[in-house]
């Protein structure tokens, strides 16, 4: 009998879903079903390399740094698939830069292309803590990235398998090898804690305003 996979971070945040897999495997909840036009992503528990794991640890550090700046905590690393050497890294900067394209993987790929002086990154692996969105998935295809390794699934914007399968769509002129669910639990936890803290701060900011409004109403004279 197959073990029931652990609930992803977003389902636990919503208060539903199953508990952690007792074996602690990294099998994501979303089944890697392939469509007629795309190949299924590979599961991290079986296909992630030690180098992938090492750079995912660094990507998580970058994600936490982003959270400290008030950015959505996503980090990314680009490394040479053959040598394992890092080429570039980045984290989200959208809030600080007011740039809607300020996603970690896009910035990291842009920096890697500049370092290599080549827009084709077929010999590179991109490690990112959150499943790329449609914008970033399209960029990864256009950059001819060889491998994409990501952590937590994104049920609202994921474009590697959750909503779309852009990175493995065989109708396009390039397909990436995708490894899904590496350190999904840890990647999801960073996101969950960030949004929980942000909601707490937003509620705290509204409380004085509500109290001030109530005081004003209490002082106002009744209509004659």
N, CA, C and O of each residue as an XYZ file, in Angstrom:
896
protein
N       0.849     -1.188      0.000
C       0.000      0.000      0.000
C       0.888      1.242      0.000
O       1.863      1.319      0.747
N       0.540      2.212     -0.845
C       1.329      3.430     -0.940
C       1.054      4.323      0.258
O      -0.076      4.387      0.742
N       2.097      5.021      0.746
C       1.930      5.969      1.829
C       1.259      7.233      1.313
O       1.542      7.680      0.202
N       0.385      7.799      2.103
C      -0.275      9.036      1.708
C       0.729     10.181      1.814
O       1.355     10.348      2.861
N       0.900     10.985      0.737
C       1.888     12.054      0.775
C       1.479     13.150      1.739
O       0.297     13.341      2.023
N       2.495     13.879      2.247
C       2.189     14.952      3.185
C       1.487     16.095      2.477
O       1.664     16.300      1.277
N       0.690     16.834      3.229
C      -0.005     17.977      2.662
C       0.993     19.098      2.399
O       1.871     19.342      3.226
N       0.876     19.789      1.254
C       1.786     20.894      0.980
C       1.523     22.065      1.912
O       0.508     22.107      2.606
N       2.451     23.016      1.920
C       2.372     24.131      2.865
C       1.073     24.891      2.741
O       0.509     25.324      3.746
N       0.577     25.066      1.490
C      -0.619     25.885      1.317
C      -1.861     25.188      1.847
O      -2.788     25.859      2.301
N      -1.908     23.842      1.802
C      -3.079     23.146      2.314
C      -3.079     23.146      3.838
O      -4.136     23.262      4.460
N      -1.890     23.015      4.449
C      -1.829     23.096      5.907
C      -2.210     24.484      6.388
O      -2.841     24.648      7.432
N      -1.807     25.495      5.595
C      -2.139     26.861      5.966
C      -3.639     27.086      5.945
O      -4.164     27.856      6.750
N      -4.330     26.426      5.036
C      -5.779     26.556      4.949
C      -6.501     25.698      5.969
O      -7.723     25.785      6.092
N      -5.771     24.872      6.703
C      -6.375     24.089      7.777
C      -6.979     22.787      7.320
O      -7.790     22.204      8.039
N      -6.611     22.311      6.148
C      -7.126     21.030      5.679
C      -5.964     20.228      5.127
O      -4.848     20.730      4.991
N      -6.243     18.988      4.815
C      -5.201     18.129      4.257
C      -4.701     17.144      5.278
O      -5.059     17.213      6.454
N      -3.883     16.239      4.834
C      -3.388     15.181      5.688
C      -2.133     15.632      6.400
O      -1.562     16.671      6.070
N      -1.703     14.853      7.377
C      -0.500     15.182      8.121
C       0.737     14.761      7.364
O       0.650     14.262      6.242
N       1.901     14.963      7.982
C       3.161     14.623      7.320
C       3.262     13.132      7.032
O       2.742     12.300      7.775
N       3.928     12.824      5.963
C       4.190     11.444      5.623
C       5.065     10.834      6.721
O       6.127     11.381      7.018
N       4.655      9.722      7.330
C       5.442      9.150      8.420
C       6.840      8.731      7.999
O       7.729      8.608      8.842
N       7.045      8.510      6.711
C       8.376      8.138      6.238
C       9.231      9.356      5.931
O      10.427      9.233      5.668
N       8.608     10.542      5.967
C       9.357     11.763      5.711
C       9.804     11.902      4.276
O      10.774     12.610      4.006
N       9.130     11.250      3.346
C       9.521     11.351      1.951
C       9.103     12.695      1.398
O       8.312     13.417      2.005
N       9.656     13.027      0.214
C       9.402     14.320     -0.379
C       8.385     14.232     -1.506
O       8.363     15.091     -2.388
N       7.553     13.214     -1.488
C       6.569     13.040     -2.542
C       5.514     14.122     -2.439
O       4.775     14.135     -1.455
N       5.399     15.035     -3.401
C       4.397     16.082     -3.333
C       3.005     15.512     -3.486
O       2.837     14.409     -4.006
N       1.995     16.259     -3.034
C       0.624     15.781     -3.089
C       0.088     15.749     -4.509
O      -0.680     14.856     -4.865
N       0.491     16.724     -5.328
C      -0.020     16.790     -6.686
C       0.640     15.693     -7.506
O       1.864     15.652     -7.628
N      -0.162     14.816     -8.062
C       0.378     13.682     -8.802
C       1.053     14.167    -10.073
O       0.506     15.020    -10.772
N       2.220     13.646    -10.384
C       2.947     14.087    -11.574
C       2.400     13.447    -12.835
O       3.083     12.668    -13.500
N       1.168     13.781    -13.154
C       0.545     13.199    -14.338
C       0.988     13.972    -15.575
O       1.016     15.203    -15.574
N       1.324     13.251    -16.607
C       1.731     13.903    -17.836
C       0.521     14.096    -18.732
O      -0.433     13.319    -18.688
N       0.575     15.154    -19.553
C      -0.479     15.407    -20.513
C       0.031     14.982    -21.879
O       1.212     14.669    -22.027
N      -0.842     14.966    -22.880
C      -0.367     14.578    -24.208
C       0.737     15.483    -24.738
O       1.498     15.087    -25.621
N       0.827     16.709    -24.194
C       1.796     17.656    -24.721
C       2.960     17.933    -23.775
O       3.763     18.827    -24.042
N       3.071     17.194    -22.684
C       4.164     17.458    -21.754
C       4.573     16.184    -21.037
O       3.795     15.238    -20.913
N       5.810     16.182    -20.570
C       6.325     15.079    -19.767
C       6.116     15.391    -18.291
O       6.079     16.557    -17.896
N       5.981     14.361    -17.490
C       5.781     14.562    -16.056
C       7.083     14.992    -15.401
O       8.153     14.514    -15.776
N       7.002     15.905    -14.411
C       8.206     16.244    -13.641
C       8.719     15.019    -12.891
O       7.956     14.104    -12.580
N       9.997     15.013    -12.608
C      10.594     13.939    -11.830
C      10.455     14.255    -10.347
O      10.440     15.423     -9.960
N      10.355     13.237     -9.526
C      10.212     13.439     -8.091
C      11.576     13.591     -7.436
O      12.514     12.848     -7.725
N      11.661     14.579     -6.543
C      12.936     14.882     -5.903
C      13.462     13.718     -5.078
O      14.671     13.499     -5.009
N      12.555     12.967     -4.448
C      12.990     11.856     -3.602
C      13.818     10.844     -4.382
O      14.652     10.142     -3.808
N      13.588     10.770     -5.687
C      14.282      9.785     -6.516
C      15.340     10.398     -7.422
O      16.300      9.724     -7.795
N      15.178     11.667     -7.781
C      16.029     12.226     -8.843
C      16.862     13.429     -8.433
O      17.702     13.872     -9.217
N      16.670     13.975     -7.247
C      17.508     15.093     -6.818
C      18.904     14.599     -6.489
O      19.070     13.545     -5.875
N      19.898     15.355     -6.896
C      21.291     14.990     -6.652
C      21.796     15.661     -5.371
O      21.174     16.605     -4.883
N      22.913     15.184     -4.827
C      23.498     15.875     -3.665
C      23.805     17.342     -3.949
O      23.703     18.185     -3.057
N      24.179     17.646     -5.181
C      24.449     19.038     -5.541
C      23.167     19.853     -5.529
O      23.159     20.998     -5.075
N      22.081     19.265     -6.027
C      20.779     19.941     -5.951
C      20.451     20.283     -4.506
O      20.008     21.392     -4.208
N      20.670     19.331     -3.613
C      20.338     19.534     -2.199
C      21.219     20.616     -1.567
O      20.758     21.417     -0.754
N      22.471     20.618     -1.951
C      23.369     21.626     -1.394
C      22.934     23.027     -1.792
O      22.912     23.937     -0.964
N      22.587     23.197     -3.076
C      22.205     24.530     -3.522
C      20.790     24.896     -3.108
O      20.467     26.082     -3.029
N      19.940     23.918     -2.842
C      18.625     24.251     -2.303
C      18.770     24.807     -0.884
O      18.012     25.689     -0.482
N      19.736     24.296     -0.134
C      20.006     24.860      1.191
C      20.390     26.329      1.083
O      19.949     27.153      1.885
N      21.203     26.650      0.104
C      21.574     28.048     -0.114
C      20.365     28.865     -0.580
O      20.184     30.000     -0.139
N      19.544     28.308     -1.457
C      18.350     29.021     -1.922
C      17.408     29.331     -0.757
O      16.778     30.389     -0.732
N      17.312     28.419      0.198
C      16.490     28.664      1.381
C      17.070     29.802      2.226
O      16.319     30.604      2.781
N      18.386     29.874      2.326
C      19.010     30.989      3.040
C      18.666     32.310      2.356
O      18.362     33.298      3.025
N      18.712     32.328      1.040
C      18.358     33.534      0.291
C      16.889     33.894      0.496
O      16.542     35.071      0.596
N      16.025     32.875      0.559
C      14.605     33.123      0.789
C      14.382     33.789      2.144
O      13.583     34.718      2.260
N      15.086     33.315      3.159
C      14.947     33.908      4.495
C      15.461     35.348      4.513
O      14.900     36.204      5.198
N      16.517     35.606      3.767
C      17.010     36.976      3.660
C      15.975     37.870      3.003
O      15.800     39.022      3.401
N      15.292     37.348      2.006
C      14.236     38.119      1.346
C      13.113     38.430      2.325
O      12.593     39.545      2.343
N      12.739     37.452      3.136
C      11.681     37.660      4.124
C      12.058     38.770      5.096
O      11.208     39.572      5.482
N      13.325     38.821      5.491
C      13.785     39.856      6.415
C      13.680     41.246      5.797
O      13.597     42.240      6.519
N      13.683     41.322      4.473
C      13.538     42.602      3.782
C      12.080     42.930      3.475
O      11.776     43.984      2.915
N      11.183     42.019      3.846
C       9.774     42.227      3.544
C       9.351     41.705      2.198
O       8.248     41.996      1.735
N      10.216     40.932      1.558
C       9.894     40.339      0.259
C       9.302     38.943      0.463
O       9.599     38.282      1.458
N       8.475     38.498     -0.468
C       8.013     37.118     -0.434
C       9.241     36.222     -0.491
O      10.063     36.365     -1.396
N       9.384     35.293      0.465
C      10.630     34.535      0.587
C      10.819     33.438     -0.458
O      10.419     32.289     -0.272
N      11.435     33.832     -1.547
C      11.806     32.877     -2.597
C      13.258     33.133     -2.947
O      13.664     34.275     -3.163
N      14.041     32.063     -3.004
C      15.450     32.169     -3.366
C      15.780     31.226     -4.507
O      15.122     30.202     -4.690
N      16.800     31.576     -5.272
C      17.181     30.749     -6.426
C      18.694     30.767     -6.615
O      19.364     31.761     -6.333
N      19.205     29.656     -7.096
C      20.629     29.507     -7.411
C      20.740     28.877     -8.794
O      19.992     27.958     -9.127
N      21.669     29.370     -9.591
C      22.003     28.753    -10.881
C      23.400     28.157    -10.748
O      24.340     28.841    -10.346
N      23.526     26.882    -11.088
C      24.857     26.264    -11.022
C      25.151     25.470    -12.292
O      24.248     25.066    -13.024
N      26.431     25.262    -12.524
C      26.884     24.471    -13.669
C      26.572     23.014    -13.389
O      27.063     22.448    -12.412
N      25.764     22.405    -14.233
C      25.303     21.043    -13.987
C      26.459     20.048    -13.959
O      26.402     19.062    -13.223
N      27.489     20.286    -14.735
C      28.612     19.357    -14.817
C      29.563     19.493    -13.631
O      29.952     18.492    -13.030
N      29.936     20.712    -13.297
C      30.933     20.929    -12.247
C      30.311     21.138    -10.867
O      30.977     20.939     -9.851
N      29.045     21.538    -10.825
C      28.389     21.820     -9.555
C      28.713     23.189     -8.989
O      28.288     23.515     -7.881
N      29.467     24.000     -9.737
C      29.854     25.317     -9.253
C      28.740     26.331     -9.451
O      28.057     26.348    -10.475
N      28.577     27.173     -8.441
C      27.553     28.215     -8.532
C      27.948     29.264     -9.561
O      29.109     29.661     -9.663
N      26.939     29.705    -10.327
C      27.153     30.763    -11.315
C      26.492     32.056    -10.854
O      27.062     33.136    -11.005
N      25.282     31.945    -10.288
C      24.563     33.139     -9.846
C      23.539     32.751     -8.798
O      23.179     31.581     -8.660
N      23.074     33.753     -8.058
C      22.030     33.539     -7.070
C      21.228     34.821     -6.930
O      21.703     35.908     -7.260
N      20.001     34.677     -6.435
C      19.148     35.848     -6.247
C      17.970     35.469     -5.365
O      17.688     34.292     -5.140
N      17.292     36.497     -4.874
C      16.036     36.312     -4.156
C      15.055     37.373     -4.644
O      15.438     38.290     -5.370
N      13.815     37.251     -4.251
C      12.794     38.194     -4.705
C      13.151     39.630     -4.331
O      13.656     39.895     -3.240
N      12.882     40.549     -5.256
C      13.142     41.982     -5.008
C      11.955     42.847     -5.432
O      12.095     44.065     -5.533
N      10.822     42.259     -5.674
C       9.711     42.999     -6.284
C       9.238     44.180     -5.441
O       8.928     45.243     -5.980
N       9.182     43.998     -4.121
C       8.715     45.080     -3.264
C       9.691     46.248     -3.245
O       9.286     47.405     -3.357
N      10.965     45.945     -3.104
C      11.976     47.007     -3.040
C      12.153     47.724     -4.364
O      12.295     48.946     -4.405
N      12.146     46.956     -5.454
C      12.424     47.530     -6.767
C      11.172     48.027     -7.480
O      11.264     48.736     -8.482
N       9.991     47.652     -6.958
C       8.731     47.952     -7.657
C       8.766     47.444     -9.093
O       8.208     48.050    -10.008
N       9.438     46.320     -9.255
C       9.574     45.689    -10.573
C       8.785     44.386    -10.563
O       9.133     43.467     -9.821
N       7.737     44.287    -11.365
C       6.930     43.066    -11.357
C       7.678     41.830    -11.821
O       7.213     40.712    -11.600
N       8.825     42.006    -12.458
C       9.616     40.852    -12.889
C      10.684     40.483    -11.873
O      11.560     39.671    -12.173
N      10.635     41.056    -10.684
C      11.678     40.815     -9.686
C      11.546     39.497     -8.960
O      11.556     39.464     -7.729
N      11.420     38.402     -9.705
C      11.337     37.073     -9.121
C      12.740     36.461     -9.044
O      13.597     36.720     -9.888
N      12.943     35.653     -8.020
C      14.281     35.145     -7.724
C      14.912     34.415     -8.913
O      16.048     34.708     -9.286
N      14.188     33.474     -9.505
C      14.777     32.679    -10.575
C      15.061     33.510    -11.822
O      16.047     33.273    -12.520
N      14.193     34.487    -12.099
C      14.428     35.341    -13.261
C      15.694     36.172    -13.061
O      16.512     36.296    -13.972
N      15.851     36.734    -11.876
C      17.037     37.539    -11.593
C      18.308     36.695    -11.610
O      19.352     37.131    -12.097
N      18.204     35.472    -11.069
C      19.372     34.594    -11.044
C      19.780     34.167    -12.453
O      20.969     34.129    -12.769
N      18.812     33.849    -13.290
C      19.109     33.463    -14.676
C      19.693     34.640    -15.442
O      20.625     34.470    -16.229
N      19.156     35.821    -15.219
C      19.687     37.016    -15.883
C      21.155     37.230    -15.499
O      21.989     37.536    -16.351
N      21.459     37.067    -14.214
C      22.836     37.239    -13.753
C      23.744     36.146    -14.309
O      24.892     36.414    -14.664
N      23.232     34.910    -14.386
C      24.038     33.810    -14.915
C      24.368     34.030    -16.385
O      25.497     33.791    -16.812
N      23.388     34.486    -17.161
C      23.626     34.752    -18.580
C      24.685     35.843    -18.758
O      25.524     35.769    -19.656
N      24.633     36.862    -17.883
C      25.628     37.928    -17.964
C      27.009     37.401    -17.593
O      28.002     37.773    -18.219
N      27.082     36.542    -16.585
C      28.371     35.979    -16.164
C      28.975     35.103    -17.255
O      30.174     35.174    -17.526
N      28.140     34.283    -17.876
C      28.617     33.367    -18.915
C      28.734     34.035    -20.276
O      29.318     33.468    -21.200
N      28.180     35.241    -20.403
C      28.146     35.944    -21.686
C      27.458     35.081    -22.745
O      27.897     34.994    -23.892
N      26.374     34.453    -22.321
C      25.625     33.568    -23.218
C      24.202     33.434    -22.680
O      24.013     33.093    -21.512
N      23.211     33.697    -23.512
C      21.829     33.582    -23.041
C      21.339     32.146    -23.008
O      20.302     31.859    -22.411
N      22.071     31.240    -23.643
C      21.678     29.830    -23.646
C      22.297     29.138    -22.433
O      23.520     29.054    -22.318
N      21.458     28.649    -21.541
C      21.936     28.036    -20.298
C      21.643     26.535    -20.277
O      21.187     25.996    -19.269
N      21.909     25.874    -21.391
C      21.599     24.442    -21.493
C      22.417     23.606    -20.518
O      21.982     22.526    -20.119
N      23.583     24.082    -20.132
C      24.428     23.328    -19.208
C      24.226     23.716    -17.756
O      25.053     23.397    -16.902
N      23.136     24.399    -17.477
C      22.908     24.910    -16.127
C      21.685     24.279    -15.472
O      20.764     23.813    -16.142
N      21.707     24.278    -14.154
C      20.564     23.868    -13.345
C      20.114     25.068    -12.525
O      20.926     25.750    -11.900
N      18.817     25.314    -12.535
C      18.234     26.379    -11.716
C      17.525     25.725    -10.537
O      16.623     24.908    -10.721
N      17.935     26.085     -9.332
C      17.327     25.578     -8.108
C      16.551     26.724     -7.478
O      17.123     27.781     -7.212
N      15.259     26.532     -7.237
C      14.414     27.605     -6.713
C      13.457     27.032     -5.675
O      12.995     25.899     -5.809
N      13.163     27.807     -4.648
C      12.384     27.283     -3.519
C      10.898     27.153     -3.801
O      10.210     26.404     -3.108
N      10.380     27.863     -4.801
C       8.952     27.817     -5.124
C       8.779     27.531     -6.605
O       9.545     28.021     -7.435
N       7.779     26.741     -6.929
C       7.483     26.418     -8.331
C       7.358     27.698     -9.157
O       6.611     28.602     -8.783
N       8.082     27.786    -10.276
C       8.037     28.994    -11.098
C       6.638     29.313    -11.629
O       5.841     28.422    -11.922
N       6.372     30.606    -11.739
C       5.104     31.094    -12.280
C       5.168     31.053    -13.806
O       6.214     30.722    -14.364
N       4.058     31.386    -14.503
C       4.097     31.365    -15.973
C       5.179     32.264    -16.571
O       5.832     31.886    -17.544
N       5.368     33.449    -15.995
C       6.406     34.350    -16.508
C       7.777     33.696    -16.421
O       8.536     33.690    -17.391
N       8.088     33.143    -15.245
C       9.415     32.564    -15.037
C       9.590     31.249    -15.779
O      10.681     30.944    -16.262
N       8.522     30.475    -15.871
C       8.608     29.218    -16.618
C       8.900     29.495    -18.088
O       9.707     28.800    -18.706
N       8.242     30.510    -18.647
C       8.520     30.884    -20.034
C       9.943     31.371    -20.205
O      10.588     31.078    -21.211
N      10.436     32.114    -19.228
C      11.819     32.584    -19.272
C      12.796     31.418    -19.240
O      13.794     31.429    -19.960
N      12.521     30.406    -18.410
C      13.401     29.249    -18.319
C      13.477     28.504    -19.647
O      14.540     28.022    -20.037
N      12.356     28.413    -20.329
C      12.341     27.783    -21.657
C      13.134     28.626    -22.649
O      13.942     28.098    -23.411
N      12.902     29.933    -22.638
C      13.590     30.814    -23.573
C      15.088     30.866    -23.314
O      15.872     31.097    -24.235
N      15.491     30.653    -22.064
C      16.918     30.631    -21.728
C      17.550     29.276    -22.002
O      18.750     29.094    -21.800
N      16.748     28.329    -22.461
C      17.227     26.974    -22.760
C      17.870     26.313    -21.533
O      18.850     25.579    -21.658
N      17.312     26.580    -20.358
C      17.842     25.989    -19.124
C      17.732     24.471    -19.194
O      16.694     23.935    -19.584
N      18.802     23.783    -18.817
C      18.802     22.323    -18.912
C      17.947     21.646    -17.861
O      17.159     20.755    -18.177
N      18.100     22.069    -16.596
C      17.372     21.446    -15.494
C      16.775     22.521    -14.593
O      17.361     23.585    -14.393
N      15.588     22.216    -14.051
C      14.927     23.075    -13.076
C      14.579     22.211    -11.872
O      13.915     21.184    -12.013
N      15.022     22.619    -10.698
C      14.733     21.899     -9.464
C      14.011     22.873     -8.540
O      14.549     23.928     -8.206
N      12.798     22.523     -8.127
C      12.081     23.454     -7.254
C      11.555     22.756     -6.009
O      11.454     21.530     -5.948
N      11.221     23.587     -5.010
C      10.787     23.069     -3.721
C       9.287     22.914     -3.595
O       8.739     21.862     -3.926
N       8.612     23.958     -3.116
C       7.171     23.886     -2.856
C       6.363     24.109     -4.122
O       6.708     24.946     -4.956
N       5.284     23.350     -4.253
C       4.334     23.595     -5.333
C       3.603     24.905     -5.087
O       3.420     25.317     -3.941
N       3.185     25.558     -6.166
C       2.403     26.789     -6.075
C       1.051     26.553     -6.735
O       0.947     26.618     -7.960
N       0.002     26.279     -5.939
C      -1.299     25.943     -6.519
C      -1.987     27.112     -7.194
O      -2.931     26.904     -7.957
N      -1.545     28.333     -6.939
C      -2.193     29.504     -7.522
C      -1.486     30.033     -8.767
O      -2.096     30.743     -9.567
N      -0.227     29.702     -8.938
C       0.499     30.260    -10.076
C       1.553     29.323    -10.642
O       2.293     29.719    -11.543
N       1.647     28.099    -10.150
C       2.690     27.190    -10.597
C       2.558     26.814    -12.063
O       1.482     26.431    -12.524
N       3.662     26.928    -12.789
C       3.609     26.663    -14.230
C       4.546     25.550    -14.664
O       4.891     25.441    -15.841
N       4.964     24.711    -13.694
C       5.731     23.512    -14.041
C       4.858     22.264    -13.991
O       5.110     21.288    -14.698
N       3.815     22.309    -13.136
C       2.855     21.204    -13.116
C       1.547     21.555    -12.418
O       0.518     20.960    -12.738
N       1.546     22.503    -11.473
C       0.335     22.757    -10.675
C      -0.808     23.288    -11.521
O      -1.910     22.742    -11.467
N      -0.579     24.334    -12.298
C      -1.596     24.890    -13.194
C      -1.260     24.645    -14.658
O      -2.136     24.330    -15.464
N       0.013     24.792    -14.990
C       0.480     24.601    -16.362
C       1.735     23.733    -16.339
O       2.301     23.460    -15.280
N       2.150     23.312    -17.511
C       3.389     22.523    -17.635
C       4.249     23.134    -18.729
O       4.660     22.455    -19.670
N       4.513     24.426    -18.590
C       5.223     25.164    -19.623
C       6.646     24.631    -19.821
O       7.115     24.511    -20.953
N       7.316     24.318    -18.735
C       8.727     23.925    -18.840
C       8.930     22.571    -19.510
O      10.037     22.258    -19.947
N       7.874     21.764    -19.594
C       8.013     20.448    -20.230
C       7.045     20.280    -21.399
O       6.787     19.158    -21.834
N       6.518     21.371    -21.901
C       5.566     21.310    -23.025
C       6.331     21.010    -24.311
O       7.147     21.813    -24.761
N       6.060     19.860    -24.888
C       6.814     19.415    -26.064
C       6.466     20.197    -27.327
O       7.135     20.045    -28.349
N       5.426     21.031    -27.270
C       5.104     21.860    -28.437
C       6.054     23.042    -28.563
O       6.144     23.657    -29.626
N       6.760     23.361    -27.488
C       7.710     24.468    -27.518
C       9.052     24.003    -28.075
O       9.295     22.808    -28.238
N       9.921     24.979    -28.363
C      11.197     24.624    -29.000
C      12.262     24.170    -28.010
O      13.393     23.888    -28.404
N      11.910     24.096    -26.728
C      12.841     23.585    -25.723
C      12.043     23.062    -24.535
O      11.015     23.634    -24.174
N      12.510     21.988    -23.933
C      11.924     21.456    -22.703
C      13.021     21.334    -21.650
O      14.139     20.909    -21.941
N      12.684     21.709    -20.437
C      13.611     21.553    -19.329
C      13.351     20.220    -18.630
O      12.224     19.725    -18.619
N      14.382     19.654    -18.060
C      14.158     18.551    -17.127
C      13.740     19.180    -15.799
O      14.432     20.054    -15.277
N      12.618     18.740    -15.261
C      12.089     19.336    -14.034
C      12.098     18.311    -12.912
O      11.594     17.199    -13.074
N      12.670     18.683    -11.781
C      12.650     17.862    -10.575
C      11.831     18.620     -9.535
O      12.187     19.730     -9.141
N      10.738     18.014     -9.098
C       9.774     18.709     -8.240
C       9.816     18.207     -6.801
O       9.996     17.016     -6.548
N       9.645     19.138     -5.862
C       9.428     18.773     -4.466
C      10.663     18.626     -3.608
O      10.596     17.999     -2.551
N      11.804     19.188     -4.029
C      13.009     19.088     -3.203
C      12.876     20.010     -1.989
O      12.680     21.216     -2.135
N      12.984     19.432     -0.792
C      12.831     20.185      0.452
C      11.513     20.954      0.458
O      11.447     22.090      0.929
N      10.468     20.322     -0.069
C       9.170     20.995     -0.171
C       8.649     21.447      1.183
O       8.070     22.526      1.306
N       8.857     20.620      2.195
C       8.368     20.961      3.531
C       9.051     22.227      4.056
O       8.383     23.137      4.546
N      10.353     22.281      3.954
C      11.086     23.446      4.455
C      10.783     24.691      3.635
O      10.616     25.777      4.191
N      10.712     24.545      2.338
C      10.399     25.689      1.476
C       9.003     26.224      1.772
O       8.797     27.436      1.840
N       8.055     25.323      1.945
C       6.696     25.739      2.257
C       6.591     26.404      3.612
O       5.825     27.351      3.788
N       7.366     25.907      4.580
C       7.302     26.467      5.932
C       7.777     27.925      5.944
O       7.206     28.758      6.648
N       8.806     28.228      5.173
C       9.290     29.609      5.104
C       8.189     30.533      4.583
O       8.008     31.639      5.093
N       7.462     30.081      3.576
C       6.371     30.878      3.019
C       5.224     31.013      4.014
O       4.677     32.100      4.198
N       4.867     29.909      4.649
C       3.765     29.929      5.614
C       4.057     30.901      6.751
O       3.203     31.709      7.118
N       5.254     30.824      7.303
C       5.609     31.697      8.420
C       5.624     33.161      7.999
O       5.232     34.037      8.770
N       6.074     33.423      6.783
C       6.120     34.801      6.303
C       4.724     35.392      6.198
O       4.479     36.495      6.686
N       3.806     34.669      5.565
C       2.457     35.208      5.378
C       1.688     35.261      6.697
O       0.855     36.147      6.888
N       1.953     34.330      7.601
C       1.321     34.394      8.917
C       1.769     35.649      9.664
O       0.952     36.348     10.264
N       3.069     35.928      9.622
C       3.589     37.119     10.281
C       3.046     38.392      9.642
O       2.733     39.357     10.339
N       2.936     38.393      8.330
C       2.427     39.584      7.646
C       0.963     39.843      7.992
O       0.563     40.994      8.167
N       0.164     38.786      8.093
C      -1.226     38.971      8.499
C      -1.313     39.492      9.928
O      -2.152     40.340     10.234
N      -0.448     38.984     10.804
C      -0.428     39.450     12.183
C      -0.095     40.943     12.238
O      -0.736     41.692     12.975
N       0.894     41.376     11.469
C       1.275     42.779     11.458
C       0.163     43.645     10.885
O      -0.064     44.758     11.360
N      -0.530     43.146      9.871
C      -1.630     43.920      9.291
C      -2.774     44.076     10.282
O      -3.383     45.143     10.365
N      -3.071     43.016     11.035
C      -4.125     43.115     12.050
C      -3.719     44.074     13.164
O      -4.537     44.853     13.655
N      -2.446     44.009     13.557
C      -1.972     44.898     14.612
C      -2.030     46.356     14.173
O      -2.324     47.241     14.977
N      -1.751     46.603     12.899
C      -1.788     47.977     12.392
C      -3.211     48.511     12.332
O      -3.434     49.710     12.503
N      -4.180     47.624     12.089
C      -5.578     48.062     12.015
C      -6.187     48.315     13.387
O      -7.122     49.109     13.495
N      -5.694     47.672     14.435
C      -6.290     47.779     15.770
C      -6.304     49.201     16.309
O      -7.354     49.639     16.779
N      -5.180     49.968     16.271
C      -5.234     51.351     16.766
C      -6.213     52.216     15.985
O      -6.872     53.078     16.565
N      -6.316     52.000     14.687
C      -7.244     52.779     13.881
C      -8.681     52.486     14.284
O      -9.517     53.388     14.350
N      -8.961     51.204     14.556
C     -10.310     50.840     14.974
C     -10.629     51.439     16.335
O     -11.745     51.907     16.560
N      -9.650     51.429     17.256
C      -9.864     52.000     18.577
C     -10.076     53.509     18.484
O     -10.920     54.063     19.187
N      -9.306     54.176     17.612
C      -9.462     55.611     17.432
C     -10.842     55.942     16.876
O     -11.466     56.921     17.286
N     -11.306     55.132     15.954
C     -12.631     55.336     15.372
C     -13.718     55.163     16.426
O     -14.678     55.932     16.455
N     -13.577     54.158     17.293
C     -14.563     53.934     18.353
C     -14.572     55.081     19.353
O     -15.636     55.495     19.814
N     -13.376     55.606     19.697
C     -13.301     56.734     20.621
C     -13.977     57.965     20.030
O     -14.659     58.712     20.732
N     -13.783     58.163     18.752
C     -14.391     59.319     18.097
C     -15.919     59.215     18.129
O     -16.617     60.198     18.378
N     -16.420     58.007     17.871
C     -17.869     57.814     17.895
C     -18.420     58.025     19.289
O     -19.524     58.546     19.449
N     -17.648     57.616     20.319
C     -18.126     57.760     21.711
C     -18.199     59.214     22.115
O     -19.060     59.594     22.909
N     -17.294     60.050     21.570
C     -17.270     61.465     21.930
C     -18.275     62.283     21.146
O     -18.635     63.382     21.569
N     -18.731     61.783     20.031
C     -19.645     62.552     19.193
C     -20.993     62.698     19.892
O     -21.513     61.710     20.410
N     -21.590     63.927     19.925
C     -22.897     64.128     20.558
C     -24.004     63.454     19.776
O     -23.923     63.315     18.555
N     -25.027     63.042     20.480
C     -26.190     62.463     19.824
C     -26.913     63.517     19.023
O     -26.918     64.693     19.388
N     -27.523     63.098     17.930
C     -28.315     64.046     17.153
C     -29.536     64.488     17.956
O     -30.161     63.688     18.651
N     -29.863     65.775     17.848
C     -31.021     66.314     18.577
C     -32.303     65.796     17.944
O     -33.396     66.128     18.404
